[in-house]
Amino acid sequence: NPCFRSEDINRVLEPQDGWSGLPYSSANPILPEFHTHLNNVINDVATNYDVDGIHLDYIRYIPGGFDFDRFPHDPQSHQMFNAATGLDGSKQEHSDIGERITDLVASIKQTVDAAEVSEGRTMEFSASVWRDPDVGLNSYMQDYRTWMENDLLDVVMPMIYLSASNDETFFNANLLNTMQ
């Protein structure tokens, strides 16, 4: 079973419970082997199960945000970064992480489209996206404006959550619904 977790600047794998404070680790979105693996899983689901669509959650970069030490620092990611930019990934920001995430979304779109043709049915391709596209791009390398402009997704689902700061709105809406 391949390991797709990111390695930090000290070549330490991201722990199972993640660097981001979330209870899981993330896959390294740079690795072509991860793109292939995820596309194979999606193709398996789309062609062997009667699903209405494929939805991506956490299709963004979250391990430590823009903490350079937490960017993917495995030799393959550095080599790919050097080939794309001519720069040393151990010393430069990985500006290509967001591009690789967009490449992944594009490849999954092709996988879903091919499954639609082979299965003779429509499947929606959707993703959870940050509620503010600038925050998504600048803080999580999630360029969903480009994804939508290039028809890489059928549907985007902005992550808009209620919090203590808007409890009054939530409770007033529920009160209105119970009175109707």
Helices and strands as residue ranges (DSSP letters): H 32-48, E 53-56, G 68-70, H 75-85, H 97-119, E 124-130, H 133-140, H 144-149, E 155-159, G 164-166, H 167-179
